[in-house]
Structures are given as C-alpha cells and as structure tokens.
Amino acid sequence: MKILKTWECNASLEIEKIKQSLDPLNSSSNIRTTVLKIIRDVKKNGDKAITTYGKRFDKVHLSPENFKVKEREIEDAYKYVSGKFIKSIRLAIKNIQTYQKHIRVQNVKQLKSNGVLLDTLYTPIDSAGIYVPGGAASYPSTVLMNAIPAQVAGVEKIVMVSPPKEDGNIPPERLVAAKEAGVSEIYKIGGVQAIAALAFGTKTIPRVDKIVGPGNVFVTLAKKEIFGYAGIDMLAGPSEVLIIADNQANPSFIASDLLSQAEHTPGISILVTFSKSLAKRVTSEIKNQIKTLNRSAGTSECINKYGVIFIAKNINECISLSNAIAPEHLQIMTRNPKAVLSKIKHAGAVFLGTYTPVALGDYIAGPSHVLPTGGTARFSSGLSVNDFLKRTSVITYSQSALKSIQQELTEISEAEGLDAHTKSVKIRLNSNKKKPIRR
C-alpha cells in the first residue's frame, strides 16, 4: 500500500487514476456491444434467449418452467442454514425496517389560499426488481438492503433475480433472506439477460417498474441501457472507503477497515492522516493482518493496487481531500469526530468514532448499504424507502381563483405562442356568462 505526501503529489489526480481504472462506464466498446446484443435478444425472444445465455454464462441449462424458485426450494433452504443465521437475519431486518420507517417521507399538509388547493401525494411504485449477484459469496445482506426499503415503501410486488450455481440452485442463505424480507418471486437468472427480462418482461418473468441492486460491469451497463423502460437506483462502481484519522487513532482498527474494503476485490481503500507515525504503523498492521484472512491473496493484490495512504499537512487538508473525493464510505477516527463531521459536505455514509466499522453499515445498522460510488455522493444519496415512492402533485382551483390569475397566465402562454393554453382558461371563464338554454 503506497504512502503519498499531499505536498509532493496531486492527491485528487491519484485518486482519479484509480477510479478511472475501475469505472464500468470506461469499459471497451466490445463490452457495450455485447450488452446491447443480449438486451435486444431478450426483448425479442424472451425466455428462449434467457435459456441460451444462462447456459453460456452461468453454465446451467434451465427451461422457462424452472426459472422461478419453487416454494419447496425455499422451505428446503431453511434446513441448510443455522438457527443463529436466521436470528441474525431477523435482527438485521428489524433494524433496517425501523430506520426506513423513520426516514419515510410523509404526505405534507395541503396549501390553501383564496380558492387554491395544492396537495402532494407520495405513493409506492407497483413493482421492483432486485438484482443479487452470484460469485463466491452468498450476499444475503444485498437481498435485505434492497428489499426492505421497497417493502417499507409499500411496493406490492418485489421480484428477485440472481444467477444460480452450476447445479441450478441459488445458495440457501440468499433464499432465506429473500423469504424473510418479503420478496414475492425469485428467478434463477443473472447477468445482462436478467436486467433485460425485468425491464421488458417475458412470458415467464414479470416486467417491473424499477431495478435495483449491484452487479459487475455487464450488469451496470445493462442498467444504463434499459433506463427509461424501467427506473434504476444508480450506476455503481467498485466499493470504496476513506478514513480520516489523527495521531490518536488505533492503527490496528484502521488496517482492519482498509482490508475489509479490499476484500471486495476490487475495493478502493484510502487513509488520510496528518500523522506520519500512524501511516507507518497502519502499513505494518496491514502486513500482519492480511496473513490471517481467508481471501489473503486477492485482498493483498487489491490493497496494493487500489489502496493508498495520504499524509496531509493538517486535519483541515484531510477534510478538504475527503470532500473532493466524495467517498462512498467515510470513517472518521479522530479525537472529536463530530467536529470533523460538521465540515464534511459529500459522503454516501459516515461512520463516526473508534467503534463504528463500515461492517455495521454493510449488515445490520439500518441504513441501506447501496450507496453512491465514484464521487457521485456529490449529487446523490444511498438507496432508501423514498426511492420506491413517487410524488404526485394535486392542484385544485376555484372559478374565482382561476379568474384572478387569468391575465398573468395569458401573458406567459402568449409569449410562448401557445394560444390554445390561453383559450383553455378563457373558455371556462366565459362559459358562465352565457345564458342557460331553456327547454
């Protein structure tokens, strides 16, 4: 893990180099061509295309009648997980529900004034699709962090798609998490074909209003391409953490947090401190701790490739650098973390104090761990219950209220050359001047 002094380098440029190397939108044109081909194929050929790509990419041949996970499979999944796992999942669900209910936007009071009534309604979308990646890990937390906000919003149909293993099954932890989280339907499909199926629908798989959840570069580009046919949460890149620490911070804690981010392979791990001594102790701790990890090889490669320690001049420069980077996860380990927080402008989620590792946010604290990456925390937020709600304006005018703004409305509509707009007002106000027809 390299150590750089901010007065000897362009720190922002160094970070940008790392981000650019991992940015899914910088992928080759060949990848985008492949993604578009699969999307068009699924849109045209539906289930047949999904079977073809499942066989090619997931190495499993599933006919349409076997796409959907059967209730019996979910029941059997409970036999392969421990009671402690189920208890832990239920605690996580409780915490996530509590937090999401707390931040759920509420309908506001009506605005009333002289015959004008303005109201605002917040209503859930009808359906949501959750993508849960495959790979070596089972990712039950991804299920919870995407499904529970939708559930709390009141989404009626929550559809989950996830690539199966070569035996045609989805890991039991994933199925149990989905059942506990209130997922309506689960399908054994992954990759671009899964995103396309959710966006357009097939004979077997329902179309949804919004697609959320992380994935590899192909999945991310697929979400970008289908946007407009369905909503999406974000175009997420590799996970990242930035730690601001002073000379009193515990180097072993910092090292463990940097390594937990590198464990994502790839994951970007950044420490910003003004203490040269701390920087040296953290690098020593990383070398010692990495030997004990189950995924030591991949984590070691990742931390060396995408990890960096910046030594700044002072705490204010640490804060400025953090704001410039706008990290997904920001940890603050200083004497007075709240004082540092007061100067933070951009971060997906902030973890304050010595005993608040990012792992809490990943699994059990309550806020969703689906967060903006790649600096997008400058203008966006993490996934929440409110991303599954639509805002609808309700406008009511009385006759007198309409008459009171006739002149101003006419001035604007005629300036735009849209006289039909003007007439739509006049016809209402003039209609009452006509005498009623007697029969």
Secondary structure, 3 states (H helix, E strand, C coil): CEEEEHHHCCHHHHHHHHHHHHCHHHCCHHHHHHHHHHHHHHHHHCHHHHHHHHHHHCCCCCCHHHCECCHHHHHHHHHHCCHHHHHHHHHHHHHHHHHHHHHCCCCCCCEEECCEEEEEEEEECCEEEEECCCCCCCCHHHHHHHHHHHHHHCCCEEEEECCCCCCCCCCHHHHHHHHHCCCCEEECCCHHHHHHHHHHCCCCCCCCCEEECCCCHHHHHHHHHHECCEEECCCCCCEEEEEEECCCCCHHHHHHHHHHHHCCCCEEEEEEECCHHHHHHHHHHHHHHHCCCCCHHHHHHHHHHHEEEEECCCHHHHHHHHHHHCCCEEEEECCCHHHHHCCCCCCCEEEECCCCCHHHHHHCCCCCCCCCCCCHHHCCCCCCHHHHEEEEEEEEECHHHHHHCHHHHHHHHHHCCCHHHHHHHHHHHHHCCCCCCCC
